[in-house]
């Protein structure tokens, strides 16, 4: 298989919508429907400068210097048009002067991934699984990205894929591999299959996971051709990065439904962000919306202390409070696990309130989601 060959057959978006009224697309109203639904056109025409963003008529937009790259797909940009700069989705992808402020404890590589990389792009931290960063490209760049140091610049190439395969074969305890980046779904279907085919050649690899935000910011990428290719590599899990309930548009719902209909277990990962989603009612709306889309809420992350992220980070107690306010009020499988990915490579640590109030030789005293106290007998 030639990894550089991309079959154009069946690359029609699997979630094409009827023709949209011009008002829906505003600055893109003159774009032909065929182009709009072509994920390649969306990638080529991303908004990548403040001048581009000015076209969206966002109230309160200020010009500012910035370090991390800008990229917003035309599709996602339509969600920002005529909004205020403090609108949650605007804050997530538009540069702010606050990201130039460096606070104590922040770091370009806060999780120390490079220290745990036996091969460039491969992170081996846990005994049975690895993280493989195969590209530095995303469809849209989140301002709070853990890998702001590397995305948008020189991406990882696939020249070391054989070394990665040999490493996996030499470490048979590794049974699970997470493919991330950047975003793997920004790669051509042929290049991504080249990677999956190589990984599936390792007999001890049981599970492949893809980490992506593409279904949210570029739903046009979920094409028939892509899904038919991915189906060949089951069991394959797809973890999707959702931020806010306003991202659950008809286009995103259709893209995720197509993935679910074709047998892909879908999970969500959400970063807790000040002024964006740090509200229990908003989080409840997001999680219930995901469940209706057959997406299992998986993690709620405390924002990593990347350089220039103080304005995004909430107190840890806020995350505990939100989980407590979800518990009991939505189905248990709809409550994500709140975790801190410990700085310096400590790994994910679950954080929760202590529901055990006291214990003695006869019972444990517990408090439920309504703050009512109960006793559980422990005696023989």
Secondary structure, 3 states (H helix, E strand, C coil): CCCCCCCCCCCCECCCCCCCCHHHHHHHCCCCHHHHCCHHHHHHCCECCHHHHHCCCCECCCCCCCCCCCCECHHHHCCCCCCECCCHHHHHHCCCHHHHCCCCCCECCCCCCHHHCCECCEEEEECCEEEEECCCCCCCCCCCCCCCCCCCCCCCCCCCHHHHHHHHHHCCCCCEEEEECCCHHHCCHHHHHHHHHHHHCCCCCCEEEEEECHHHHCHHHCEHHHHHHHHHHCCEEEEEECCCHHHCCHHHHHHHHHHHHCCCCEEEEEEECCCCCCCHHHHHHHHHHHHHCCEEEEEEEECCCECCCHHHCCCHHHHHHHHHHHECCECHHHCCEEEEEECCCCEEEECCCCCEEEECCCEEEEECCCCCEEEEECCC
